[in-house]
Amino acid sequence: MTFPSPSPEEIAFLLRDLCLHLGFCLTPEDQANLCTTPPADTDAFTDAVFGAEGLDPSLHKRLQRQVRETVARTFEDRA
């Protein structure tokens, strides 16, 4: 499901939470890219975070679910 895109500030807070709580600490360049042009939905954003870390989400199902749940809270709060 697609929701209105969160603001750059909301994305920055999301990325901070992913770093602090799940260890996904993206480079400043990757953070800037996601803040300015975020993927349109929860799944695509989750995949982008894994891609920025050089990880395959299909190989890390539990972690992928945790990241997706965190991303979903930000995206679905926009509905």
C-alpha positions in Angstrom: 0.0 0.0 0.0 1.3 3.5 -0.9 0.9 6.4 1.5 1.9 10.1 1.1 5.7 10.4 1.4 7.0 11.4 4.8 8.8 14.8 4.9 12.6 14.9 4.8 12.6 15.6 8.5 10.4 12.5 9.2 12.7 10.4 7.1 15.8 11.7 9.0 14.1 10.7 12.3 13.3 7.3 10.8 16.9 6.8 9.7 18.2 7.8 13.2 15.9 5.3 14.8 17.0 2.5 12.4 20.6 3.3 13.3 20.1 3.5 17.1 17.8 0.5 17.5 18.7 -1.8 14.6 22.2 -0.9 13.6 21.4 0.4 10.1 23.7 3.5 10.2 23.7 4.7 6.6 26.3 7.0 5.2 25.5 10.7 5.1 25.2 10.4 1.3 22.7 7.5 1.5 20.8 9.4 4.2 20.5 12.5 2.0 19.4 10.5 -1.0 16.6 8.8 1.0 15.5 12.1 2.6 15.3 13.9 -0.7 13.8 11.1 -2.9 12.4 8.4 -0.6 10.9 5.3 -2.1 7.1 5.5 -2.3 6.1 2.6 -0.1 7.2 0.6 3.0 8.6 -2.4 1.1 10.6 -0.3 -1.3 12.0 1.9 1.5 13.0 -1.2 3.5 14.7 -2.7 0.4 16.5 0.6 -0.1 17.8 0.6 3.4 19.1 -2.9 3.0 20.7 -2.0 -0.3 22.4 1.0 1.2 23.9 -1.4 3.7 24.9 -3.9 1.1 22.6 -6.6 2.5 20.1 -8.9 0.9 16.9 -8.7 2.9 15.9 -12.2 1.8 18.9 -13.5 3.7 18.0 -11.7 6.9 14.2 -12.3 7.4 14.0 -11.4 11.1 15.9 -8.2 10.7 14.0 -7.4 7.5 10.8 -7.7 9.4 12.1 -5.4 12.2 13.2 -2.8 9.7 9.9 -3.0 7.8 7.9 -2.6 11.0 9.9 0.5 11.9 9.5 2.0 8.4 5.8 1.1 8.3 5.2 3.1 11.5 6.5 6.2 9.7 4.8 5.6 6.4 1.5 4.5 7.8 1.3 7.4 10.2 0.9 9.5 7.1 -2.4 7.9 6.0 
